[in-house]
Each structure stands twice: as C-alpha cells, then as structure tokens.
C-alpha cells in the first residue's frame, strides 16, 4: 500500500489484496498507511483493526466495513452541517 491515500481511494488500495483475506492480514498490510480525510487523517491499519469482522470477501466488503468505523472527521467538509435544522 502507499504511505498516504485519500479516503476516496482506499477501496482501490484494498483491491491490491487477494480475497478472501483474514482481518489480521489486512490490518498488518494497512498499518503505516495514512488515510487523508476532509478534516484530518488516521492510520488505515488502526481503522481496519476497529472493524469487528473476521475476514473480508472482497475489496468492496472491506471498504463497506471500514465506513462503519470512520471518525467524524472523515465525513464531509470541515464545518459542514449534516443538514439537521
């Protein structure tokens, strides 16, 4: 994996793996890769480690699971309203 990747390109990075892949194998291979968010960043390996899933069947599966553990900084533009009034 590359050392830095925008969130919008993480699924492409996941496609570099052979599937199915064990959770720990994906964690290990993602460690040290920084995901860039709209407002901040995080270590991709640490984010994948937070996923409660034993294995991933595809890059799409891994990316969908990742979306459930993303911090608020990953969502939208900095200071952007979520639409609630």
N, C-alpha and C positions, 0 to 999 in steps of 0.2 A: 504494500500500500504506500501511497505517497505520504509525506510528512504533514501536509495540510490539505484539507479538502472542504469545499463549501458544502453545506447541508444538502443542497440540491444535487450534488454529485456523489453522495455517499452510496446510493444504490449502484451506480456504475463501479465504484470501488468494491462493493460486495460481489459483483459479478466476476471478479478475478479469482474467486474461490471455486472449488469443486463442491457440488452439493449432492447429497445432504452433508452438512458439516456439524460437528458437535459444538455446543455452546462454548466450552473452554477453548477449543481450537480457534474459533472466531475471535474470542476475547484476546487470545495471545497474538494473533496476527494483526489485530487492530490497535493494540497497545502502542502508544507513541505517535499515533496519527491524531492531529488536531482537527476537530470539526469547527468550521467558522460559521457562526450564527449571525442573525441580523444585529444582535447586540451581545457580543461576547464570543466565547469559544469553550470547548470541552474536549477531553481526551476520549476518542471514539472507543477505545478498549474499555474504559471505565463505564461508558454508557451501555455498551453491549453487556458488560458484567451485571448491570442492573436488570437486565431482561430475565424474566422468570420463564425460561423455555430451555429444554434440554438439548434440542438440535433444531436446525433450520433446514427446510426442504429446498429453498431457492433464495436467490438474492432478494426477490420481492418479499418473501416471507420474513427475512431478516430485517429489511427496511421497514416493513409494516410493524414488526415488533419493536423496533427502535423508536418509532414515533410515539409509542406509549410511555417512554421513559425520558423524553426530551425535556429539558428545563424550559421555563417560561421565556428565557432569553432567545430561544430558538424560533419563537413564533412571531412572525410579522416584523414590522419596522419598529425601531426603538420609539417608545412613547405612543405607539399606535393604539387606538381604542379597539376593544374587541366587539364593538357595536352595541353593547348594552347601554341603555339610557337610564 
